[in-house]
Amino acid sequence: MNNKIICAILAVSFCQTAVARKEKIDYEQDFNSLLTLSGKAGYSLGNLFGSGTVPTFSGAMYGGEVEYIFGRAYFSVAPFFEYRWMRIQNSANTLTSTDSWQQSYWGGGLRVYTGRAFFKAGYGSSSVTESISISGNTARYTASPKTLLLGAGMSWVFPRYLRVEMGADMMHTKVRLIDGNFPARRDLFHYSAYLALKLVLDSGYRSTGKKK
């Protein structure tokens, strides 16, 4: 008799836990469509090819993004539009010789979410300026090339309308001679790690349960 009572209690507890967990998952992740606005900040490290040497550049990166997510917790897709800006410095800079690369990028692409993980691919236009200063004499080269963006990361829900995202991505910017006044072709590969805060605008949220 005691064993039956214990089994019954355990069964009820298990059901309650399962329901509570389902309600929490629904509250945090279940949706039909969501519009998000985000700001991000991170650090970039890259290499510039095309000048005989391969200098390393590094510096801060800032940006913002708009995306529209539609799907469910286990799989969803999100077209996005992103803007980012960075100014990175040559690691070989000295007091008399400096080389810096400034770039703004705007473009669109697609994210794929699987649970909290995501993968993304994008393509867009950049505006770049390389400034080389030697003993006070400065040469500036500008161009408007195309840029390919690939990345991945994790996204966590805190309150219903806020997400925190950590990600890493790679950008390839190919500067051709016809894109500006560079004396030779340049290829910048740079890698960024960033933290983003996302504001969720509820445009079709659906939950099958309520968080207790």
N, C-alpha and C positions, 0 to 999 in steps of 0.2 A: 504493500500500500504506500509506504513512504517513498519507494522507488518511483511509483507512478506519479506521485505528487511532485517529486523533484524533476522528473522528466517533463511534466506539464509546465512547471515554472521555467525551465530552461528553454522550452519551445516558445513560450510567450515572450521571453526576454529576447530570443533570437529574432523573432518577427518584429518586435518593436525596434530593435537595433537596425534591422534591414530597412524598415520603413523610414526611420529617422535619417539613415544614410542616403536613401534614395531622395528624400526631400531636400537634403543639403546639396546633393549633386545637381538636382533639378534647379534649385535656387541659384547655384553658382554658375552652371554651365549650359543648361538646356535653353535653346533659343531658336527662333526662326530667322530673324534678321536684326543686326545691330550696326549702328553707325558709330565709329569711334574717331576721336580727335586726340592727337598725342604730341608731346614734345620730348625730345631726346637729347642726351649729351654723352659723349664718349671720347675715346682716344684712338688715333689712327697711326699706323706704321706702314710705310710703303717704300717701294723701289722704283726709280725712274730709269728706263732703258732708252738708249738712242744717242747718247753723247760720248761714246767711247768708254766711259766708266759707268758704274751702276751705283749712284749715290743712294743712301737711305734717308728718308724724310720721316718726321714724326711731329705730332701736335694734336691739339684738341679738335673735336668735331661736334657740331650742333645741328639740329634739324627738327622738322615737324612732319606730321603725316596724317592723312585722312584715309580711312578704309571703311568698306561696307562688308560686314561678315554675314554670310547666310549658310545655314546648315544645322548640324546637331553637335553634341559634345564630342562624339567619337570621330566626326569628320565634317569639316566645313571649309569653304573657300572664301577669299576676300580680295576683290580688286582694290588696289590702293594707289594713292598719289603721294609722292614724297618730295620734300625739299631739304637739302642739307648744305652746310657751309663749313669749310675748314681752311686753316692756314697752317701748313706744315713746314718745318725747317730742316735743312740739310744737317745731318749729324756731324759733318766736318766743318761747320761754320766756325770762324774765328772773329777776333775783334776787327780785322781789316777786310775780311772776305766772307760774304754771306750769300746764301742761295735759299730762296723761299718759294713755295708753291702755294698759291691761293686758288681755291676752286669752289664754285657754287654749282649745285646739281639739282635738277628738277626732272622728274620722270614718273612713270607709272609701271604697274606690274601686277602680279598675282601672288597671294599667300595661300598656302594650304595648311590647315590646322588639323592635327590628330591629337585630341585631348589637349594637354597644355603645350605640347611641342608644335612648332611651326617651321615651315620652309618657305622661302620666297625667291622670286626672280623678277627683275625689273630692267627697264631700258629707258634712257632719256638723254637729255642734252646737258652739257656743262659749259661753264664760262671759266676759263683758266688764265692765270697770269703767273709767269715765272719771273722773279726779280733776282738778278745776279749783280752783286756789288763788289767791286775790287778796288780797295784804296779810295773809296769815295766816288768812283765812277760806276754808275748803275745802268744796266741794260735790262729792258723789260720786254718780254715776249707774251703775246696774248693769242688766244684761239677760242673757238666755240666748237669743240668736238662732241662726239657721242660717247656714252658711258654705259657699260653693262654692269648690273648689280646682282649678286647672288648671296644668300644668307640663310641663317637658321637661328633658333633660339627657343626660349620658354616664356610663357605668359601665365600670370597668376591673377585670380579674381580675389579682391578683398571686399569692400562693400560692393553692392550690386552694380554701381555705376562707376567703378574704378578698377583698372587693371594695372599691374606692374609687369614690365617686360624686360628681360635681359636677352641680348642677342649679339651675334658676331656676323660680319659680312665681308665680302670681297668686292671691290670695284675695279674694273679695268677701263681706263680712259685712253683711247687711241687718238693722238694728235697727228693729223696728216698735214702736209705742207699747205694744202688748199684751205685748211681750217683757220689759218691765221698767219702770223709773221715769224713763226719759229724757223730757225735755219735748217733744221732737219726734223725727221719724224721722232716723236716721243711716245713712249708707252708707260703709263703709270699704273702699277698694280699696288693697291693699298688695302690694308686689312684693318677693320675697326671693331672694337668692342664697345657696347653702349648700354645705357639704362634708360628706359622710357616710361613715362606715366601716361596712361590712356584714360580719357573721359568717355564713358559709354552713353550715347544718346539712344534711348529705347525707341526703336522703330518697328517693333514686332516681336517683343519678348514674350515667350510663352513658358510657363512653368506648370508641371502637373502636380506640384506639391508646394507647401509653404514651409519655410524654415521655422522651426520651433524655437 
